[in-house]
């Protein structure tokens, strides 16, 4: 058994456990054999540096932790685990949770509401996930949905201290180019969501939650990019090219 406290020694992932992950998440088959070996190794390193906590009595088993690790490392497979070095904890609930939200509007009125969330990533803090959606990620890939990738892309987005749909980039010119593409694609997606919801137009392929803000659009689009690459490339060729450059995928 793995120990779910951080430790320096990289755990060996048993063949049976790894084969179980590959069977549960068929979208991993889009990677080549050598890439999958890197996924396996990086997942082991991830397990050695993170702490898993089960909420409400949920048990963190080897299968649970490895399933999360194997998906979490996909965005950083060619970037490196240092992109995740601003946090340690991963909290796993059995199912979606209700979070109490509070905001103050421009005139000082406080608004409170309950929100059902599948996961959450906190700046400089832990990642929260729910096992039901994590476990079902193989079945949900056709819709471009993956809660693990979504939340870990938020962590990438927030590396520069702001959740704005743009990860840290090497220059201001690169940032301008990124945002030019993202803002154009985001505006088009928002329009499609509005037409679908208000006027009965065709529903978008991606989760409409991506229309909430540009940072959510970045996370939602990245989910689909990693779990349904061919469909994503057909639907969003400009984003596929942009993401390929950043995530260093050919």
Buried (B, 14 or more C-beta within 10 A) or exposed (E): EBEBEEEEEBBEBEEEBBEBBBEBBEBBEBBEEEBBEBBBEBBBBBBBBBBBEBBEEBEBBBEBBBBBBBBBBBBBBBBEBEBBEEBBBBBBBBEBBEEEEEEEEEEEEEEEEEEEBBBBBBBEBBBBBBBEBBBBBBEBBEBBBBBBBBBBBBBBBBBEEEBBBBBBBEEEEBBEBBBEBBBEBBEEBBEBBEBBEEEEEEEBBBBBBBBEBBBBBBBBBBBBBBBBBEBBBEBBEEBBEBBBEBBEBE
